[in-house]
Amino acid sequence: MKEVLVLLPDSPYSDWIIQKVQLLQGTNYDFACFGVERNYIKSPVCTFMMPGSSAYQEFIKKKNKYDRVVIHYHTQETGFFVEKSQIPSEKLVWVLWSGDLYNSKFYKKPLYLRQTLLWKEANTTELKRNSKLKEYVKSLLGKINSYDYQKSFQRIKYIGTCFPTDVNEADDTFGKCYIIIPHNILSINELFEVNSFATIQSTGTKILLGHSGAVENNHLDGIDLLQKLRISHQILCPLSYGGEEYIKAVISAGNNAFGDKFQPLTAFLPKIEYYQLLTEVGFAVFFLRIQQAFGNILGLLFLGVKIFLPKENSIFIDLRKKGFLLFSIEELSKKAISNGLNEQDRLQNRSLILKLYNEEKIAESYERMYLGSMNNVE
């Protein structure tokens, strides 16, 4: 019987992942998170530990028993583990969540558009990075370090994702040619209330700007462009989490540009209430240059919202290849946001979501990831 180790971040999604993995037969699983406090993971089968602790040292002794090691969200802690344990490449799969690539210091392409970059440069005090020598010394001393973290990306052979474009970005970043294992982490049932959504659709004309207060949303550039287009729509702007100072800057810019037509959403809403609010939205504009907000985007497409994304965003690239109707930021105009999707286009997007992200498809994805032969994906 196969032995599989699943390394997880302390994320709201991790319990769902654990539940889906536990449904698989024919393999024994261990779940671990390199942390101390449980903020999100509630499942008791997931062991929490910190590198260097006695529990961690005992854990490392079992490394050779695993036939496969699946890393969700690759960090310095997971990189330290695979390097110090010398996990063979053939056993390693990195399930790429997006942020573990784009927010790593190794990714060099720009995340920010002009207005947002100017704000960030004016409001960020960059700490001097530790030298490679210092990081190497940390490695010798058995401490978490960026030296082993960077090396670990070379050790990895496989990437699990439903976004081939993200793998191309990882290839370019690390000078590798990773092998893709097609994998969807969550079904539409976890991403949004599909049963409730089956009887509702968007009927409004509001514009949704971004999905959170994360700086990668480039809100300031979005506000600038929408102001130049002289739009008259009300604008909903979700800002329930992110950097406090950045959120203040976005609210100030939005109020200055649109007055009371700009509606910041700073309180966290239960999922069903949030998506009910989105039925007032006819258009959604994301200035994300990277893959974020996938669940939000699928939910909006299911509701029939017309979505605009930068053409370099992997969600835009890969969903367009699958037949979804999305639009690029370059196509954004006053005319484009005065005409919503027609019924045929709405049904096309909804039917593709039901076809590609249903429970059966996700179950197949998990079987492929955790039970399938690595040789079959090469």
VOBA-1610 file (N, C-alpha, C; in pm, whole numbers, padded with zeros to 5 digits, always signed):
BEGIN
Met+00085-00120+00000Met+00000+00000+00000Met+00088+00124+00000Lys+00053+00224-00084Lys+00130+00347-00093Lys+00121+00428+00036Glu+00230+00499+00064Glu+00234+00593+00176Glu+00255+00732+00119Val+00165+00823+00150Val+00170+00959+00094Val+00174+01060+00208Leu+00265+01155+00196Leu+00272+01268+00289Leu+00214+01391+00221Val+00121+01457+00288Val+00058+01579+00236Val+00095+01695+00328Leu+00172+01790+00276Leu+00211+01910+00351Leu+00117+02023+00315Leu+00058+02084+00418Leu-00048+02183+00396Leu-00017+02315+00466Pro-00065+02427+00409Pro-00060+02553+00483Pro-00180+02560+00578Asp-00172+02644+00678Asp-00286+02663+00768Asp-00385+02755+00699Ser-00467+02697+00613Ser-00557+02772+00525Ser-00701+02724+00542Pro-00799+02810+00514Pro-00939+02766+00518Pro-00968+02653+00420Tyr-00887+02640+00315Tyr-00909+02534+00216Tyr-00854+02399+00259Ser-00765+02396+00357Ser-00693+02273+00388Ser-00783+02162+00442Asp-00882+02195+00523Asp-00972+02091+00573Asp-01049+02024+00460Trp-01089+02103+00359Trp-01156+02046+00243Trp-01064+01948+00170Ile-00938+01988+00156Ile-00840+01901+00089Ile-00823+01771+00166Ile-00810+01781+00298Ile-00795+01662+00381Ile-00915+01568+00362Gln-01035+01624+00363Gln-01155+01542+00348Gln-01156+01469+00214Lys-01117+01538+00108Lys-01118+01475-00024Lys-01011+01367-00035Val-00895+01391+00023Val-00788+01291+00019Val-00829+01166+00098Gln-00895+01186+00210Gln-00935+01073+00294Gln-01039+00983+00227Leu-01108+01034+00127Leu-01205+00953+00054Leu-01138+00853-00040Leu-01010+00875-00071Leu-00937+00787-00162Leu-00900+00658-00091Gln-00911+00548-00165Gln-00882+00416-00109Gln-00748+00365-00162Gly-00683+00278-00085Gly-00564+00211-00133Gly-00433+00279-00097Thr-00439+00383-00014Thr-00318+00455+00023Thr-00330+00504+00167Asn-00219+00502+00240Asn-00214+00562+00373Asn-00163+00705+00361Tyr-00222+00795+00438Tyr-00187+00936+00428Tyr-00145+00992+00564Asp-00041+01074+00562Asp-00006+01158+00677Asp-00021+01302+00633Phe-00077+01385+00722Phe-00096+01527+00694Phe-00015+01608+00795Ala+00057+01709+00747Ala+00138+01790+00837Ala+00134+01936+00794Cys+00148+02023+00894Cys+00158+02167+00871Cys+00274+02219+00955Phe+00365+02293+00894Phe+00480+02346+00966Phe+00441+02480+01030Gly+00375+02468+01143Gly+00331+02585+01218Gly+00307+02546+01362Val+00265+02644+01443Val+00241+02619+01585Val+00092+02625+01616Glu+00028+02735+01580Glu-00112+02755+01615Glu-00203+02712+01501Arg-00318+02656+01537Arg-00421+02622+01439Arg-00517+02740+01427Asn-00505+02814+01320Asn-00598+02923+01296Asn-00714+02881+01206Tyr-00688+02791+01112Tyr-00791+02750+01017Tyr-00811+02599+01013Ile-00704+02521+01014Ile-00718+02375+01005Ile-00777+02322+01135Lys-00889+02255+01125Lys-00956+02196+01242Lys-00937+02045+01248Ser-00906+01982+01136Ser-00896+01836+01132Ser-00786+01787+01226Pro-00818+01693+01314Pro-00717+01642+01409Pro-00612+01553+01344Val-00636+01509+01219Val-00538+01421+01154Val-00416+01498+01104Cys-00425+01630+01101Cys-00313+01712+01055Cys-00224+01749+01174Thr-00099+01706+01167Thr-00002+01732+01274Thr+00066+01866+01253Phe+00067+01950+01357Phe+00136+02079+01352Phe+00272+02064+01420Met+00375+02119+01358Met+00509+02114+01419Met+00594+02223+01358Met+00697+02264+01429Met+00791+02362+01378Met+00924+02295+01348Pro+00987+02331+01234Pro+01122+02278+01206Pro+01216+02303+01323Gly+01289+02199+01362Gly+01381+02211+01474Gly+01327+02154+01603Ser+01194+02137+01612Ser+01135+02084+01734Ser+01160+01933+01743Ser+01139+01878+01861Ser+01158+01734+01879Ser+01060+01655+01794Ala+00936+01704+01785Ala+00837+01637+01700Ala+00881+01637+01554Tyr+00942+01746+01512Tyr+00992+01757+01374Tyr+01106+01657+01351Gln+01196+01644+01445Gln+01307+01551+01431Gln+01257+01406+01420Glu+01156+01372+01497Glu+01097+01240+01487Glu+01027+01221+01353Phe+00965+01327+01307Phe+00893+01325+01179Phe+00990+01297+01064Ile+01105+01363+01066Ile+01204+01346+00959Ile+01253+01202+00950Lys+01257+01132+01063Lys+01303+00993+01063Lys+01214+00903+00978Lys+01088+00946+00954Lys+00994+00864+00878Lys+00996+00897+00729Lys+01085+00988+00688Lys+01079+01040+00551Lys+01090+00932+00443Asn+01166+00828+00471Asn+01190+00727+00367Asn+01071+00635+00343Lys+00973+00641+00431Lys+00859+00550+00414Lys+00762+00601+00308Tyr+00774+00729+00269Tyr+00675+00787+00179Tyr+00707+00759+00032Asp+00604+00717-00040Asp+00616+00696-00184Asp+00592+00825-00262Arg+00523+00917-00200Arg+00493+01045-00265Arg+00481+01153-00158Val+00533+01271-00189Val+00521+01387-00100Val+00454+01498-00180Val+00336+01540-00136Val+00257+01642-00205Val+00260+01770-00123Ile+00318+01874-00179Ile+00333+02002-00109Ile+00229+02101-00160His+00141+02141-00072His+00047+02249-00104His+00105+02381-00053Tyr+00124+02474-00143Tyr+00180+02606-00113Tyr+00323+02592-00059His+00417+02599-00152His+00558+02574-00121His+00621+02699-00056Thr+00680+02680+00063Thr+00735+02790+00142Thr+00879+02757+00184Gln+00940+02849+00256Gln+01073+02821+00310Gln+01072+02699+00401Glu+00963+02681+00476Glu+00954+02568+00568Glu+00947+02436+00492Thr+00865+02429+00386Thr+00857+02305+00310Thr+00984+02284+00227Gly+01044+02394+00180Gly+01170+02383+00107Gly+01281+02330+00195Phe+01286+02377+00319Phe+01386+02330+00416Phe+01368+02181+00441Phe+01242+02138+00454Phe+01214+01997+00480Phe+01260+01908+00365Val+01225+01942+00241Val+01260+01851+00131Val+01410+01850+00105Glu+01479+01961+00133Glu+01624+01962+00114Glu+01696+01887+00226Lys+01659+01913+00348Lys+01726+01845+00460Lys+01692+01696+00462Ser+01574+01661+00413Ser+01535+01520+00408Ser+01581+01453+00280Gln+01628+01535+00183Gln+01674+01481+00055Gln+01566+01395-00011Ile+01446+01450-00017Ile+01335+01379-00083Ile+01367+01365-00232Pro+01364+01245-00288Pro+01393+01229-00431Pro+01293+01304-00520Ser+01341+01358-00629Ser+01257+01436-00720Ser+01136+01358-00768Glu+01154+01229-00792Glu+01047+01146-00846Glu+00929+01133-00750Lys+00951+01167-00624Lys+00844+01155-00525Lys+00774+01288-00496Leu+00827+01397-00549Leu+00782+01530-00510Leu+00681+01590-00607Val+00571+01641-00553Val+00473+01717-00632Val+00446+01849-00559Trp+00460+01957-00632Trp+00426+02090-00579Trp+00290+02129-00635Val+00188+02134-00547Val+00057+02184-00589Val+00062+02336-00578Leu+00071+02401-00692Leu+00097+02544-00699Leu-00032+02621-00672Trp-00028+02705-00569Trp-00146+02784-00532Trp-00141+02925-00589Ser-00039+02961-00658Ser-00020+03093-00717Ser+00068+03181-00631Gly+00025+03212-00508Gly+00103+03301-00423Gly+00239+03246-00390Asp+00252+03113-00384Asp+00382+03054-00352Asp+00481+03068-00466Leu+00436+03107-00583Leu+00527+03144-00692Leu+00541+03295-00701Tyr+00429+03363-00715Tyr+00433+03506-00746Tyr+00480+03592-00630Asn+00459+03546-00507Asn+00505+03623-00392Asn+00642+03580-00340Ser+00702+03482-00408Ser+00838+03444-00370Ser+00935+03550-00422Lys+01048+03564-00355Lys+01145+03667-00397Lys+01215+03630-00526Phe+01193+03508-00574Phe+01260+03462-00696Phe+01185+03505-00822Tyr+01056+03537-00807Tyr+00976+03578-00923Tyr+01008+03723-00957Lys+01045+03750-01081Lys+01098+03881-01118Lys+01004+03967-01202Lys+00900+03908-01258Lys+00811+03989-01342Lys+00728+04084-01255Pro+00693+04201-01308Pro+00621+04300-01226Pro+00479+04257-01192Leu+00443+04275-01065Leu+00307+04245-01019Leu+00218+04369-01021Tyr+00281+04487-01020Tyr+00207+04609-00996Tyr+00206+04700-01118Leu+00091+04763-01140Leu+00078+04864-01245Leu+00126+04999-01191Arg+00131+05099-01277Arg+00205+05222-01247Arg+00159+05293-01119Gln+00029+05320-01106Gln-00019+05395-00990Gln+00003+05318-00860Thr-00023+05188-00865Thr-00005+05105-00746Thr+00142+05092-00710Leu+00226+05080-00811Leu+00370+05070-00785Leu+00423+05197-00720Leu+00377+05313-00765Leu+00419+05439-00705Leu+00378+05445-00558Trp+00254+05401-00530Trp+00208+05401-00390Trp+00294+05306-00308Lys+00319+05188-00360Lys+00395+05087-00286Lys+00536+05136-00257Glu+00601+05196-00356Glu+00737+05247-00337Glu+00741+05357-00232Ala+00635+05438-00228Ala+00631+05549-00132Ala+00594+05504+00009Asn+00536+05384+00021Asn+00485+05341+00151Asn+00547+05213+00204Thr+00652+05166+00139Thr+00717+05043+00181Thr+00862+05069+00218Thr+00900+05021+00333Thr+01040+05027+00373Thr+01099+04888+00352Glu+01177+04872+00248Glu+01234+04741+00217Glu+01351+04711+00311Leu+01345+04595+00370Leu+01458+04551+00453Leu+01566+04493+00363Lys+01690+04515+00398Lys+01800+04461+00321Lys+01799+04310+00330Arg+01802+04245+00215Arg+01798+04100+00212Arg+01925+04041+00272Asn+01909+03928+00338Asn+02027+03858+00387Asn+02113+03812+00270Ser+02242+03817+00287Ser+02332+03773+00181Ser+02322+03623+00162Lys+02367+03576+00046Lys+02367+03432+00019Lys+02454+03358+00121Leu+02564+03424+00162Leu+02652+03361+00260Leu+02580+03339+00392Lys+02508+03441+00439Lys+02435+03429+00565Lys+02331+03318+00556Glu+02264+03310+00441Glu+02162+03207+00425Glu+02226+03068+00422Tyr+02343+03059+00362Tyr+02415+02931+00358Tyr+02458+02888+00498Val+02503+02984+00577Val+02541+02954+00715Val+02420+02906+00794Lys+02305+02968+00773Lys+02182+02922+00839Lys+02153+02778+00803Ser+02176+02745+00674Ser+02154+02609+00628Ser+02245+02511+00704Leu+02372+02548+00719Leu+02466+02462+00790Leu+02428+02444+00936Leu+02365+02549+00992Leu+02325+02544+01133Leu+02189+02477+01153Gly+02128+02434+01042Gly+01999+02366+01051Gly+01883+02459+01075Lys+01895+02585+01029Lys+01788+02683+01044Lys+01720+02706+00909Ile+01594+02745+00913Ile+01520+02774+00790Ile+01589+02888+00717Asn+01603+02874+00585Asn+01681+02971+00510Asn+01637+02973+00364Ser+01668+03083+00296Ser+01630+03096+00156Ser+01723+03018+00064Tyr+01841+02979+00113Tyr+01935+02901+00033Tyr+01874+02764+00001Asp+01828+02693+00103Asp+01764+02563+00081Asp+01630+02579+00008Tyr+01560+02686+00039Tyr+01432+02714-00028Tyr+01451+02723-00179Gln+01550+02800-00222Gln+01575+02815-00365Gln+01620+02682-00428Lys+01705+02609-00358Lys+01749+02479-00409Lys+01632+02382-00425Ser+01534+02393-00338Ser+01423+02297-00340Ser+01342+02305-00468Phe+01337+02423-00530Phe+01263+02436-00656Phe+01330+02356-00768Gln+01461+02336-00757Gln+01532+02254-00854Gln+01507+02106-00828Arg+01485+02069-00704Arg+01461+01930-00668Arg+01324+01884-00718Ile+01227+01974-00716Ile+01089+01938-00755Ile+01084+01904-00904Lys+01007+01802-00936Lys+00993+01758-01075Lys+00852+01783-01130Tyr+00751+01771-01042Tyr+00612+01777-01087Tyr+00540+01896-01023Ile+00449+01955-01101Ile+00362+02061-01049Ile+00217+02020-01076Gly+00135+02026-00971Gly-00008+02001-00985Gly-00083+02132-00993Thr-00161+02151-01100Thr-00236+02275-01119Thr-00334+02258-01234Cys-00435+02344-01237Cys-00525+02349-01353Cys-00489+02468-01443Phe-00374+02533-01414Phe-00331+02649-01492Phe-00195+02624-01555Pro-00190+02572-01678Pro-00062+02549-01745Pro+00024+02674-01757Thr-00040+02790-01768Thr+00036+02915-01780Thr+00118+02942-01654Asp+00066+02905-01536Asp+00143+02920-01412Asp+00269+02835-01415Val+00259+02716-01475Val+00375+02628-01484Val+00479+02689-01578Asn+00434+02751-01685Asn+00527+02822-01774Asn+00602+02931-01698Glu+00531+03001-01610Glu+00594+03105-01529Glu+00696+03044-01433Ala+00662+02930-01374Ala+00756+02861-01285Ala+00879+02813-01363Asp+00857+02762-01484Asp+00969+02720-01570Asp+01065+02836-01592Asp+01009+02952-01628Asp+01092+03069-01657Asp+01164+03118-01532Thr+01096+03112-01418Thr+01154+03163-01293Thr+01272+03080-01246Phe+01261+02948-01258Phe+01362+02860-01201Phe+01446+02787-01305Gly+01428+02819-01433Gly+01507+02755-01537Gly+01484+02607-01544Lys+01360+02566-01524Lys+01323+02424-01521Lys+01225+02394-01633Cys+01194+02266-01647Cys+01085+02222-01734Cys+01002+02125-01652Tyr+00916+02183-01567Tyr+00835+02101-01477Tyr+00732+02019-01556Ile+00697+01905-01501Ile+00595+01819-01560Ile+00463+01847-01491Ile+00359+01873-01569Ile+00229+01910-01514Ile+00147+01786-01482Ile+00091+01784-01361Ile-00014+01690-01327Ile-00143+01773-01318Pro-00234+01760-01415Pro-00358+01839-01411Pro-00434+01813-01282His-00462+01920-01208His-00523+01901-01076His-00605+02023-01037Asn-00730+01998-00997Asn-00817+02100-00941Asn-00833+02073-00793Ile-00806+02172-00709Ile-00811+02152-00564Ile-00953+02140-00513Leu-01043+02228-00560Leu-01178+02235-00506Leu-01282+02231-00617Ser-01398+02179-00585Ser-01510+02178-00679Ser-01592+02305-00662Ile-01688+02322-00751Ile-01775+02440-00741Ile-01855+02437-00612Asn-01877+02319-00555Asn-01953+02312-00430Asn-01879+02377-00314Glu-01745+02372-00316Glu-01667+02442-00214Glu-01647+02589-00249Leu-01637+02618-00378Leu-01605+02754-00420Leu-01722+02849-00404Phe-01842+02800-00428Phe-01960+02885-00408Phe-02083+02797-00390Glu-02195+02860-00352Glu-02318+02786-00324Glu-02389+02751-00454Val-02344+02642-00516Val-02392+02610-00649Val-02542+02581-00651Asn-02595+02516-00547Asn-02738+02486-00545Asn-02822+02613-00539Ser-02776+02710-00460Ser-02847+02838-00453Ser-02835+02914-00584Phe-02715+02908-00643Phe-02690+02983-00765Phe-02767+02929-00885Ala-02810+02802-00877Ala-02877+02741-00991Ala-03006+02814-01028Thr-03063+02884-00932Thr-03191+02952-00958Thr-03178+03103-00966Ile-03054+03157-00955Ile-03037+03302-00960Ile-02930+03340-01061Gln-02932+03463-01103Gln-02827+03514-01188Gln-02817+03665-01167Ser-02709+03721-01215Ser-02688+03864-01201Ser-02788+03940-01286Thr-02850+04039-01224Thr-02945+04123-01298Thr-02909+04271-01285Gly-02797+04299-01218Gly-02762+04438-01189Gly-02669+04497-01292Thr-02630+04622-01267Thr-02539+04694-01357Thr-02417+04747-01284Lys-02402+04711-01156Lys-02287+04760-01082Lys-02158+04697-01135Ile-02046+04766-01108Ile-01914+04714-01144Ile-01846+04665-01017Leu-01794+04544-01020Leu-01713+04492-00910Leu-01567+04519-00944Leu-01496+04582-00852Leu-01355+04613-00872Leu-01270+04532-00773Gly-01195+04434-00823Gly-01108+04354-00739Gly-01182+04255-00652His-01107+04185-00566His-01169+04085-00480His-01126+04095-00335Ser-01025+04180-00305Ser-00976+04192-00167Ser-00891+04318-00158Gly-00837+04340-00036Gly-00748+04454-00017Gly-00603+04421-00044Ala-00575+04311-00112Ala-00437+04277-00148Ala-00386+04374-00254Val-00261+04418-00239Val-00204+04519-00329Val-00200+04469-00472Glu-00189+04337-00492Glu-00182+04282-00628Glu-00306+04312-00711Asn-00414+04357-00646Asn-00536+04394-00719Asn-00517+04520-00803Asn-00414+04599-00773Asn-00387+04722-00850Asn-00511+04812-00858His-00579+04829-00745His-00701+04911-00742His-00678+05053-00791Leu-00565+05112-00752Leu-00543+05254-00785Leu-00539+05274-00936Asp-00482+05180-01008Asp-00481+05187-01153Asp-00620+05163-01210Gly-00694+05071-01145Gly-00831+05045-01189Gly-00920+05167-01171Ile-00909+05232-01057Ile-00987+05353-01032Ile-00952+05462-01132Asp-00823+05475-01161Asp-00777+05576-01257Asp-00837+05551-01395Leu-00835+05425-01440Leu-00888+05395-01574Leu-01039+05412-01579Leu-01110+05366-01479Leu-01256+05379-01478Leu-01298+05525-01473Gln-01219+05607-01404Gln-01248+05751-01401Gln-01229+05812-01540Lys-01123+05772-01608Lys-01098+05823-01743Lys-01207+05782-01842Leu-01270+05666-01816Leu-01378+05620-01903Leu-01510+05692-01874Arg-01512+05774-01767Arg-01630+05851-01728Arg-01752+05761-01706Ile-01728+05652-01635Ile-01839+05560-01612Ile-01936+05619-01509Ser-02061+05578-01519Ser-02163+05629-01427Ser-02219+05520-01336His-02163+05399-01347His-02209+05287-01266His-02168+05303-01120Gln-02241+05237-01032Gln-02194+05222-00895Gln-02084+05115-00894Ile-01987+05133-00805Ile-01872+05043-00801Ile-01864+04976-00665Leu-01873+04843-00663Leu-01853+04766-00541Leu-01706+04725-00535Cys-01643+04749-00420Cys-01500+04720-00408Cys-01475+04640-00279Pro-01464+04507-00289Pro-01439+04424-00169Pro-01301+04452-00111Leu-01297+04488+00018Leu-01171+04521+00085Leu-01170+04463+00227Ser-01226+04344+00244Ser-01244+04289+00379Ser-01113+04239+00440Tyr-01010+04219+00359Tyr-00879+04183+00415Tyr-00770+04238+00326Gly-00652+04258+00385Gly-00539+04318+00315Gly-00469+04417+00406Gly-00374+04489+00351Gly-00301+04588+00429Gly-00386+04709+00463Glu-00383+04747+00591Glu-00470+04856+00638Glu-00442+04987+00566Glu-00315+05023+00550Glu-00281+05150+00486Glu-00319+05150+00338Tyr-00298+05036+00274Tyr-00336+05027+00133Tyr-00487+05039+00117Ile-00563+04972+00202Ile-00709+04980+00195Ile-00756+05124+00213Lys-00695+05197+00306Lys-00729+05339+00325Lys-00702+05419+00199Ala-00589+05390+00133Ala-00554+05461+00011Ala-00654+05433-00101Val-00700+05308-00110Val-00797+05270-00213Val-00931+05341-00188Ile-00975+05341-00063Ile-01102+05407-00030Ile-01095+05556-00059Ser-00984+05618-00023Ser-00967+05761-00049Ser-00970+05790-00199Ala-00898+05710-00277Ala-00894+05731-00422Ala-01031+05708-00484Gly-01100+05604-00436Gly-01232+05574-00490Gly-01333+05683-00458Asn-01330+05734-00335Asn-01421+05842-00298Asn-01392+05969-00376Asn-01265+06000-00394Asn-01228+06121-00470Asn-01272+06111-00615Ala-01264+05992-00673Ala-01297+05975-00814Ala-01447+05963-00840Phe-01518+05893-00749Phe-01657+05859-00779Phe-01758+05901-00673Gly-01710+05961-00564Gly-01802+06004-00460Gly-01879+05888-00401Asp-02011+05908-00382Asp-02090+05802-00319Asp-02122+05686-00412Lys-02080+05695-00538Lys-02095+05580-00628Lys-01993+05470-00596Phe-01890+05506-00523Phe-01788+05408-00484Phe-01828+05347-00351Gln-01846+05215-00349Gln-01896+05145-00231Gln-01794+05042-00183Pro-01705+05080-00092Pro-01609+04983-00037Pro-01677+04885+00056Leu-01642+04758+00047Leu-01697+04655+00133Leu-01586+04610+00227Thr-01583+04668+00346Thr-01473+04639+00439Thr-01506+04530+00540Ala-01633+04497+00555Ala-01674+04392+00650Ala-01676+04258+00579Phe-01630+04154+00650Phe-01637+04019+00594Phe-01780+03971+00598Leu-01831+03921+00485Leu-01968+03871+00475Leu-01967+03720+00459Pro-02064+03649+00518Pro-02078+03506+00489Pro-02091+03485+00339Lys-02045+03369+00292Lys-02038+03345+00148Lys-02171+03368+00077Ile-02281+03315+00130Ile-02409+03327+00062Ile-02454+03472+00055Glu-02426+03551+00161Glu-02462+03693+00159Glu-02377+03770+00057Tyr-02249+03733+00050Tyr-02159+03799-00044Tyr-02204+03775-00188Tyr-02234+03650-00220Tyr-02274+03621-00357Tyr-02413+03673-00388Gln-02499+03684-00288Gln-02629+03748-00310Gln-02609+03894-00347Leu-02512+03958-00282Leu-02479+04096-00316Leu-02426+04106-00460Leu-02356+04002-00504Leu-02300+04004-00638Leu-02406+03992-00748Thr-02530+03957-00710Thr-02636+03955-00812Thr-02668+04097-00859Glu-02621+04197-00786Glu-02639+04337-00828Glu-02532+04380-00926Val-02436+04291-00953Val-02321+04323-01037Val-02344+04272-01180Gly-02315+04357-01277Gly-02322+04315-01416Gly-02185+04299-01478Phe-02086+04365-01416Phe-01950+04367-01471Phe-01849+04354-01358Ala-01742+04283-01383Ala-01635+04269-01285Ala-01502+04300-01354Val-01423+04385-01290Val-01296+04428-01347Val-01185+04394-01248Phe-01093+04309-01293Phe-00980+04268-01210Phe-00850+04313-01277Phe-00771+04389-01203Phe-00642+04435-01256Phe-00529+04348-01202Leu-00560+04222-01175Leu-00463+04125-01127Leu-00378+04075-01244Arg-00248+04091-01234Arg-00160+04039-01338Arg-00128+03892-01316Ile-00169+03841-01202Ile-00137+03703-01162Ile-00265+03630-01124Gln-00252+03500-01105Gln-00366+03414-01076Gln-00409+03427-00930Gln-00515+03501-00910Gln-00581+03513-00780Gln-00730+03520-00804Ala-00809+03498-00698Ala-00956+03517-00703Ala-01026+03419-00796Phe-00968+03299-00814Phe-01028+03205-00909Phe-01169+03166-00868Gly-01189+03138-00738Gly-01322+03102-00691Gly-01422+03213-00715Asn-01382+03337-00688Asn-01469+03452-00712Asn-01504+03463-00859Ile-01405+03443-00945Ile-01426+03458-01089Ile-01521+03351-01141Leu-01504+03226-01095Leu-01596+03120-01138Leu-01739+03151-01090Gly-01752+03197-00966Gly-01883+03232-00914Gly-01949+03342-00995Leu-01872+03443-01032Leu-01924+03554-01112Leu-01964+03507-01251Leu-01882+03422-01311Leu-01917+03367-01442Leu-02046+03285-01433Phe-02061+03211-01325Phe-02181+03129-01306Phe-02306+03217-01294Leu-02289+03333-01232Leu-02401+03426-01216Leu-02431+03503-01344Gly-02340+03498-01442Gly-02364+03567-01568Gly-02298+03703-01578Val-02198+03729-01494Val-02130+03859-01494Val-02026+03865-01607Lys-02012+03980-01667Lys-01913+04004-01772Lys-01782+04044-01705Ile-01675+03969-01733Ile-01550+03984-01658Ile-01437+04033-01748Phe-01357+04126-01693Phe-01240+04180-01761Phe-01116+04150-01677Leu-01011+04099-01743Leu-00884+04065-01677Leu-00768+04106-01767Pro-00651+04133-01709Pro-00532+04155-01793Pro-00505+04032-01879Lys-00463+04054-02001Lys-00446+03943-02094Lys-00331+03851-02054Glu-00240+03897-01965Glu-00132+03810-01919Glu-00170+03724-01798Asn-00289+03748-01742Asn-00334+03670-01626Asn-00362+03526-01668Ser-00310+03430-01593Ser-00323+03290-01632Ser-00468+03243-01630Ile-00552+03302-01545Ile-00693+03266-01546Ile-00755+03305-01680Phe-00724+03426-01727Phe-00774+03472-01856Phe-00726+03380-01968Ile-00596+03350-01969Ile-00538+03270-02077Ile-00597+03129-02078Asp-00597+03063-01963Asp-00634+02922-01960Asp-00785+02899-01966Leu-00866+02990-01909Leu-01011+02975-01922Leu-01056+03005-02064Arg-00994+03103-02129Arg-01027+03129-02269Arg-01000+03007-02355Lys-00890+02937-02328Lys-00856+02816-02405Lys-00961+02707-02384Lys-01025+02707-02266Lys-01129+02608-02237Lys-01263+02646-02296Gly-01274+02764-02355Gly-01399+02804-02419Gly-01481+02905-02343Phe-01431+02953-02227Phe-01505+03053-02151Phe-01501+03189-02221Leu-01606+03265-02201Leu-01611+03400-02257Leu-01569+03500-02149Leu-01447+03550-02161Leu-01395+03656-02075Leu-01337+03764-02167Phe-01312+03881-02109Phe-01262+03993-02187Phe-01134+04048-02123Ser-01048+04103-02206Ser-00923+04159-02156Ser-00944+04304-02113Ile-00856+04351-02026Ile-00861+04491-01983Ile-00848+04583-02104Glu-00773+04540-02205Glu-00756+04622-02325Glu-00889+04642-02398Glu-00986+04554-02375Glu-01118+04567-02437Glu-01214+04651-02354Leu-01169+04693-02235Leu-01255+04769-02145Leu-01280+04908-02201Ser-01405+04943-02217Ser-01445+05075-02267Ser-01582+05109-02209Lys-01624+05234-02228Lys-01756+05273-02177Lys-01866+05192-02245Lys-01848+05164-02373Lys-01946+05084-02445Lys-01947+04940-02395Ala-01828+04886-02367Ala-01816+04746-02324Ala-01885+04722-02190Ile-01889+04825-02104Ile-01956+04809-01975Ile-02094+04873-01973Ser-02149+04889-02092Ser-02290+04929-02100Ser-02373+04814-02154Asn-02305+04712-02207Asn-02373+04594-02259Asn-02322+04469-02187Gly-02412+04403-02114Gly-02374+04282-02043Gly-02373+04161-02134Leu-02350+04044-02075Leu-02352+03920-02153Leu-02496+03886-02192Asn-02513+03833-02313Asn-02645+03785-02351Asn-02671+03647-02291Glu-02793+03599-02305Glu-02832+03474-02240Glu-02750+03355-02291Gln-02720+03353-02419Gln-02641+03243-02475Gln-02501+03238-02415Asp-02439+03356-02402Asp-02304+03362-02345Asp-02305+03322-02198Arg-02407+03365-02125Arg-02418+03328-01984Arg-02429+03175-01969Leu-02513+03115-02052Leu-02534+02971-02045Leu-02407+02895-02084Gln-02332+02950-02180Gln-02206+02886-02220Gln-02108+02880-02103Asn-02090+02992-02034Asn-01999+02994-01919Asn-02047+02903-01807Arg-02178+02907-01780Arg-02232+02825-01671Arg-02218+02676-01703Ser-02247+02636-01824Ser-02240+02494-01860Ser-02097+02443-01854Leu-01998+02527-01891Leu-01858+02487-01882Leu-01815+02467-01738Ile-01861+02553-01649Ile-01829+02538-01506Ile-01885+02407-01453Leu-02011+02378-01485Leu-02074+02254-01438Leu-02005+02131-01496Lys-01952+02143-01616Lys-01885+02031-01682Lys-01745+02006-01627Leu-01669+02115-01602Leu-01527+02101-01569Leu-01495+02098-01421Tyr-01585+02152-01337Tyr-01553+02168-01195Tyr-01655+02103-01103Asn-01724+02000-01153Asn-01819+01929-01069Asn-01747+01830-00978Glu-01819+01771-00885Glu-01759+01681-00786Glu-01692+01560-00851Glu-01754+01506-00956Glu-01697+01388-01023Glu-01563+01420-01085Lys-01553+01536-01151Lys-01426+01575-01213Lys-01317+01599-01108Ile-01356+01659-00997Ile-01257+01686-00893Ile-01211+01556-00829Ala-01302+01460-00811Ala-01264+01329-00757Ala-01164+01261-00849Glu-01185+01269-00980Glu-01091+01214-01077Glu-00955+01282-01063Ser-00958+01413-01040Ser-00835+01490-01025Ser-00756+01443-00903Tyr-00826+01415-00793Tyr-00759+01369-00671Tyr-00703+01228-00689Glu-00775+01143-00758Glu-00723+01009-00784Glu-00595+01016-00867Arg-00595+01103-00967Arg-00476+01120-01051Arg-00358+01172-00970Met-00384+01269-00884Met-00277+01332-00807Met-00218+01237-00703Tyr-00303+01166-00629Tyr-00254+01090-00514Tyr-00237+00941-00540Leu-00307+00888-00640Leu-00300+00746-00666Leu-00238+00710-00799Gly-00240+00804-00894Gly-00193+00777-01029Gly-00042+00758-01037Ser+00001+00691-01142Ser+00144+00671-01166Ser+00207+00799-01219Met+00320+00839-01165Met+00392+00956-01213Met+00434+00936-01359Asn+00460+00813-01397Asn+00507+00786-01533Asn+00401+00820-01638Asn+00274+00816-01598Asn+00168+00841-01694Asn+00155+00986-01734Val+00216+01077-01657Val+00201+01219-01689Val+00321+01271-01766Glu+00423+01191-01784Glu+00543+01238-01853Glu+00527+01225-02003
//
